[in-house]
Amino acid sequence: MSDSKTLVIACGGTGGHLFPGIAVAEAWEASGGNALLLISEKKVDAQASSKYGGLSFETIPAVAKPSTFSLKMIPFLMKLWKTDRKCRQILKKHNALSVIGMGGFTSLPPVHAGHALGLPVFVHDSNALPGKANRLTARWCDAVLLGLEAAVSYFPKSTCKVTGTPVRKELNTLPSREDAARKWNLDPAKKTLLIMGGSQGAKHLNSLMAEASQQLPDVQFLHLTGAADAERVKGLVGDNPAYTVVDFCDDMAAAFAVSDLAICRSGASSLTELAHVGMPALLVPYPYAADDHQTKNAEVFSEAGACLLKQESDLSTENLVENIKSMLQDGVFADMQRKMQAMAVPDAAQKIISVVEEAIDAR
């Protein structure tokens, strides 16, 4: 592989796109290549990428598509055109070999630009129900790379490869439970629940968990609330020493290492990481996700017996407590843990790289 040429990975907008992109970049560079990650100008991208100083990042304008018949389509198309031109300049400057879009409209301009320049281009979709942006981007792609088999039917005119969704290398070796517990002053001998609301927020779920904690005296909590809701949740839980509230976590390896069970949304990247570490979960899909795709993701894992699926509208403090107690029973927990581990695709990044290299060689 030539050291002078670069794999460009468009992965901005959300952690669900960024972290799998980072995983591909890590694997590509480990095999001897150079990677450039294109991220959006959003604060979440800058914050999440800041710890990966060994990788190269460049920002491009995020382009979110309005309704097709909206008057906002005209400025959208203008911005899309400008971003496409910028992406072509970036690809030429870095002597790009190939382009992978990790999903969303941030991926569309780089993939289209790569296609126009005659490069092998790909889009990766982690979800069971792919987004509209990826279905549009797929028309220019050599192949569509998928995290889940359930998504294949949404790309009838494309060559599809089910690769799984890649996981950052930092999750390959977790710290000891004792070391992770010290990070947040937790008791390593106590059952620990990891609560994650996702980047789009979970105010109601956060409130339910704070209330449920009062009925779970034998459990401790590591609650990743997001910055917008941290102070409110701290007020709800008061001085409970078994309840730790964290506004932003840049050490998910430690969070997973100290935890037994997750209560979280069902974004594809989160589910991939839970499968990778073998952690059962109570999944509460984000109710306003596009096309309710988080429910589709959760159904795949729930049907496999790896998780319990509950809609937010159906949850109360009482049944949340009952579900948590039931899932923590030894036999139930061990069965779900085994089935969650079976959902993992540990070599997903390498599968993606193999597809890309094959296409590059064919050119």
Rosetta blueprint (number, residue, H / E / L):
1 M L
2 S L
3 D L
4 S L
5 K L
6 T E
7 L E
8 V E
9 I E
10 A E
11 C L
12 G L
13 G L
14 T L
15 G H
16 G H
17 H H
18 L H
19 F H
20 P H
21 G H
22 I H
23 A H
24 V H
25 A H
26 E H
27 A H
28 W H
29 E H
30 A H
31 S L
32 G L
33 G L
34 N E
35 A E
36 L E
37 L E
38 L E
39 I E
40 S L
41 E L
42 K L
43 K H
44 V H
45 D H
46 A H
47 Q H
48 A H
49 S H
50 S L
51 K L
52 Y L
53 G L
54 G L
55 L L
56 S E
57 F E
58 E E
59 T E
60 I L
61 P L
62 A L
63 V L
64 A L
65 K L
66 P L
67 S L
68 T L
69 F L
70 S L
71 L L
72 K L
73 M H
74 I H
75 P H
76 F H
77 L H
78 M H
79 K H
80 L H
81 W H
82 K H
83 T H
84 D H
85 R H
86 K H
87 C H
88 R H
89 Q H
90 I H
91 L H
92 K H
93 K H
94 H L
95 N L
96 A E
97 L E
98 S E
99 V E
100 I E
101 G E
102 M L
103 G L
104 G L
105 F L
106 T L
107 S L
108 L H
109 P H
110 P H
111 V H
112 H H
113 A H
114 G H
115 H H
116 A H
117 L L
118 G L
119 L L
120 P L
121 V E
122 F E
123 V E
124 H E
125 D E
126 S L
127 N L
128 A L
129 L L
130 P L
131 G L
132 K H
133 A H
134 N H
135 R H
136 L H
137 T H
138 A H
139 R H
140 W H
141 C L
142 D L
143 A E
144 V E
145 L E
146 L E
147 G L
148 L L
149 E H
150 A H
151 A H
152 V H
153 S H
154 Y H
155 F L
156 P L
157 K L
158 S L
159 T L
160 C E
161 K E
162 V E
163 T L
164 G L
165 T L
166 P L
167 V L
168 R L
169 K H
170 E H
171 L H
172 N L
173 T L
174 L L
175 P L
176 S L
177 R H
178 E H
179 D H
180 A H
181 A H
182 R H
183 K H
184 W L
185 N L
186 L L
187 D L
188 P L
189 A L
190 K L
191 K E
192 T E
193 L E
194 L E
195 I E
196 M E
197 G L
198 G L
199 S L
200 Q L
201 G L
202 A L
203 K H
204 H H
205 L H
206 N H
207 S H
208 L H
209 M H
210 A H
211 E H
212 A H
213 S H
214 Q H
215 Q H
216 L L
217 P L
218 D L
219 V E
220 Q E
221 F E
222 L E
223 H E
224 L E
225 T L
226 G L
227 A H
228 A H
229 D H
230 A H
231 E H
232 R H
233 V H
234 K H
235 G H
236 L H
237 V H
238 G L
239 D L
240 N L
241 P L
242 A L
243 Y E
244 T E
245 V E
246 V E
247 D L
248 F L
249 C L
250 D L
251 D L
252 M H
253 A H
254 A H
255 A H
256 F H
257 A H
258 V H
259 S L
260 D L
261 L E
262 A E
263 I E
264 C E
265 R L
266 S L
267 G L
268 A H
269 S H
270 S H
271 L H
272 T H
273 E H
274 L H
275 A H
276 H H
277 V H
278 G L
279 M L
280 P L
281 A E
282 L E
283 L E
284 V L
285 P L
286 Y L
287 P L
288 Y L
289 A L
290 A H
291 D H
292 D H
293 H H
294 Q H
295 T H
296 K H
297 N H
298 A H
299 E H
300 V H
301 F H
302 S H
303 E H
304 A L
305 G L
306 A L
307 C E
308 L E
309 L E
310 K L
311 Q L
312 E H
313 S H
314 D H
315 L L
316 S L
317 T H
318 E H
319 N H
320 L H
321 V H
322 E H
323 N H
324 I H
325 K H
326 S H
327 M H
328 L L
329 Q L
330 D H
331 G H
332 V H
333 F H
334 A H
335 D H
336 M H
337 Q H
338 R H
339 K H
340 M H
341 Q H
342 A H
343 M L
344 A L
345 V L
346 P L
347 D L
348 A H
349 A H
350 Q H
351 K H
352 I H
353 I H
354 S H
355 V H
356 V H
357 E H
358 E H
359 A H
360 I H
361 D H
362 A H
363 R L
